[in-house]
Amino acid sequence: MSVSTGAKTRLRVHLAIIDGDVAPVVARYGAHIGCRPGCSECCHQSFRVSELEGALLREGPGGGRAGRAGGDRGPLGGVRGRSW
């Protein structure tokens, strides 16, 4: 089953709204919640990913456009510098 471009675009808009709301929290508390050696609580949680989310994750930041590669892998990595 393929995922429509319109659905991915709507999800990118939704993620941008969430990123905007989370950015002030990360700016204020990022030093306390950053991923680092010895920290693993967030990385070992189970969660489901929808087909739409999976398609977007496969494309990566920038939606298949040239963008950031590598970098942070934890929960803050999704906020810092993401351009969905």
C-alpha positions, 0 to 999 in steps of 0.5 A, a space after each residue: 500500500 502506497 502513501 499519498 504525497 498529500 498525506 505526507 505533506 499534512 503529516 509534515 505540517 503537523 510535525 512542524 507545529 509540534 516542533 514549534 511547541 516543543 522548541 522552547 522546552 528543548 531550548 530551556 531544558 535541552 542540557 538536562 534531557 540530551 542523549 548521551 552515553 549511559 542514557 537509554 530510557 527513551 531509546 528502549 521504549 516500544 511504540 507503534 509507527 503507522 504506515 504514513 509515519 514509516 514512509 516519512 521516516 524512510 524519506 528522512 528529514 527534508 522529505 527526500 530533499 537534500 538535508 541533514 544526515 546522521 547527527 543526533 539519534 535520540 528524542 532531541 535529534 528529532 527536534 534539533 535541526 529537523 526540517 520535515 
